[in-house]
Amino acid sequence: MISLTRLNGKEFSLNALYIETVESFPDTTITLTNGHKYVALESREDVYYKIAQFYKEIHILSNPYLRGEQDEE
């Protein structure tokens, strides 16, 4: 889960595995795979950083096949 802040200042958490898109309209709008949208105070770059940190925590990027570093046999 990543922690973000709504426009009214309240914090909320999102499961980063379900994030489909992150856009700036200029507010940062996050769309999940189920179509739900959330608006956050954090910049798009900050959200990207939090997603990357979350992936590192759960070791989703530790598999060389997911990173594209190994050819499949």
ZILIN-V217663 format. One line per field, one symbol per residue. phi: phi as a letter, one per 30 degrees, with the letter a starting at -180 (. if undefined). psi: psi as a letter, one per 30 degrees, with the letter a starting at -180 (. if undefined). burial: 1 if it has 16 or more other ideal C-beta (glycine too) atoms within 10 Angstrom, else 0. Layout:
phi: ???
psi: ???
burial: ???
This chain:
phi: .ccbbdddjddbcbdddcdcbbbccdddccccddjdcbcbdddddddedddddddddcidcddddddicbddc
psi: kkklklfgfkllkkjffgkeljlkffkjkkklfgfkkkklelleeeeeeeeeeeeeeghfgfjfeefgfkkk.
burial: 0101000000000101001001000001010100000001010101100110010000000000000000000
